[in-house]
């Protein structure tokens, strides 16, 4: 009997080997498709856009601070033509709705979409103040004769306003962190269709959604409400 089994071994391998190889091949393709769709075509896109948007706000904040200090320190030597230089244009047009639809499928929650919209609303408001309103105010004030205005007081008020406004960007760090944490799961694990469907039930995913919900509820009402 043992001899028959040994003799049939190569035949079984010959018959089932290609089938097993095809199963492995299609399973690997499924993993790659899932990674491309939900990691590269979803989480990476959203996180990248959020980073670019808030990065523009931070850049313009730094430029605004420099202009305020120059106005304060240079007196009549302050060059108002510099007020239109060095600011980055904020591209706030990319809502990435398709990518957010995929994310909703992944985590079974709209919280990331709501949080993302709030971040874009904040960025638009903050950028308008940092790159337009404050520079316009500096342009007007710089035309006044020396001694008419207290340059130090004017500058310090605008510096404080700009700093407070920029500090508001820290409220969106939770969204950036959780997007990266979800991406890390997809990077280290091979997920197929069945695993994607069960992804939202994972404890770490539920915890991430709960943290996002709590952080979103703590946003300033005008920003959370705008979303």
Secondary structure, DSSP 8 states (H G I E B T S, - for coil): -HHHHHHHHHHHHHHHHHHHHHHHHHHHHHHHHHIIIIIIIIIHHHHHHHHHHHHHHHHHHHHHHHHHHHHHHHGGG--GGGGGSS----------HHHHHHHHHHHS-SHHHHHHHHHHHHHHHHHHIIIIIHHHHHHHHHTS-BTTB-HHHHHHHHHHHHHHHHHGGGGGHHHHHHHHHHHHHHHHS---HHHHHTGGGSHHHHHHHHHHHHHHHTS-HHHHHH-
